[in-house]
Amino acid sequence: MHQGNYPSLKTSKFLNSIPELISKTFPIPGRFRSALPADIAELSRLLTNNRGERALSYLGQKNYLSAYLYYFLPWNLFRLCFLLPSLDLKLSAGNTITDLGSGPLTFVSALWIARPDLRSLPLEFNCVDRTLSVMEAGKKLFNAISNETGIDSKWKINLIKKEIKIDKKTKTERHSSGKGEKKSVSLVCAVNLFNEMYDRIPHNNINKLKEMAETAAFYMHEEAAAEALILTVEPGIPQSGRFISFLRNAFIELGRLPASPCTHIDDCPLLPRHQKAGVKQRWCHFAFDAAGVPKDLKRLSAAAKLPKERLVMSFLLAGAKNPPITKDVFNGSIRIISDAFPLPNQRFGRYGCSAQGLILLTGNKNQIDKLASLSYIEQNNFNLPVTSNKSERDEKSGALIMELK
């Protein structure tokens, strides 16, 4: 049984200094500082309910850039620092990483903070975004972060101003170009990139979401070397979770098996076609308690009327192309994908994902509380049902019920 990987004490301590470091690196004159909460609220509105009003280069505006740097960036750093310690990114000296839609270099900074084992390696990052000014701001902050750790960075960061187009036309053009050049990129990542594209797809248009996921998978696949890994991180909302499920299937068709969080290579049980009508729809996402977030960030969030109690994400790490598969790679284990909740008869449960579909893992409160979102439960830690009749199914979700030993 493996617990979810929370940030180390050193990482948590460093994250607590991020709001102050942002304030020092990007000071806002007092007469404009009072407008920051309102700017954060407005940017949030443009990023969610009123995305159609948002200009393509919205972060090129100083007030929105400040709002992003002071509010959205630190929250995203915290979120990634919960995730990155649990991922085997297989990076070594001389590797190249492509960061698509990098914004203020959130992924690069999070990797430096959360993975101190990588700081001494000479790595090269190709950061791609449509807005150069936001990447320049991110590089300035990364330099401040690396200086705070007292380590001379060996990471080379290239800023590439480029529009990233994920559509059928781009896919057709890449197919017909016939370039076939060999890629040397060891990791391709896209953090909060695709939700800005599929946000205009109606939530009931499953076919369109599937089509976009297939195109996105092809785009990243083409950017990566055959042995490279591909990481996608999206907000933990239902639309994102369904996109990730479709993305997973698309990568499998391209010969890239899921390395995390999936515990199997069968069809994703959280795809819409596997969920029964009349039951609450589930989606692939992971949530972490935001209790350790700095007080300054919490106060700013409250002032903007955007408080957060949890850090939520959907993600997928796709592996190398056409890897050898051994029988013990996927062994029937379960990945926890929900918070704990009470059940009848003083029992508690959490939902999980496995090759047998959606699982309701049950036990006493102490057993369930010891688990966490993203925990990995090995097969010998739970009792498999003898049969799969209705009495062993959760009425609300249709999940197969399993009991912790």
Secondary structure, DSSP 4 states (H G I P E B T S, - for coil): -B---PPPHHHHHHHHTHHHHHHHHS---HHHHTTHHHHHHHHHHHHTTTGGG--TTGGGSHHHHHHIIIIIHHHHHHHHHHHGGG------TT-EEEEET-TTTHHHHHHHHH-GGGTTS--EEEEEES-HHHHHHHHHHHHHHHHHTT-----EEEEEE-----SHHHHHHHHHH---PPP--SEEEEES-THHHHTTS-TT-HHHHHHHHHHHHHHHHHHS-TT-EEEEEEESSHHHHHHHHHHHHHHHHTTEEEEES-S--S--TTSGGGSPTTS------EEEE-TTS-HHHHHHHHHTT---SEEEEEEEEEEEES----TTSS-S-EEE-S--EEETTTEEEEEEEETTEEEEEEE-HHHHHT--TT-EE-GGGEEPPS---GGGB-TTT-PEEEEE-
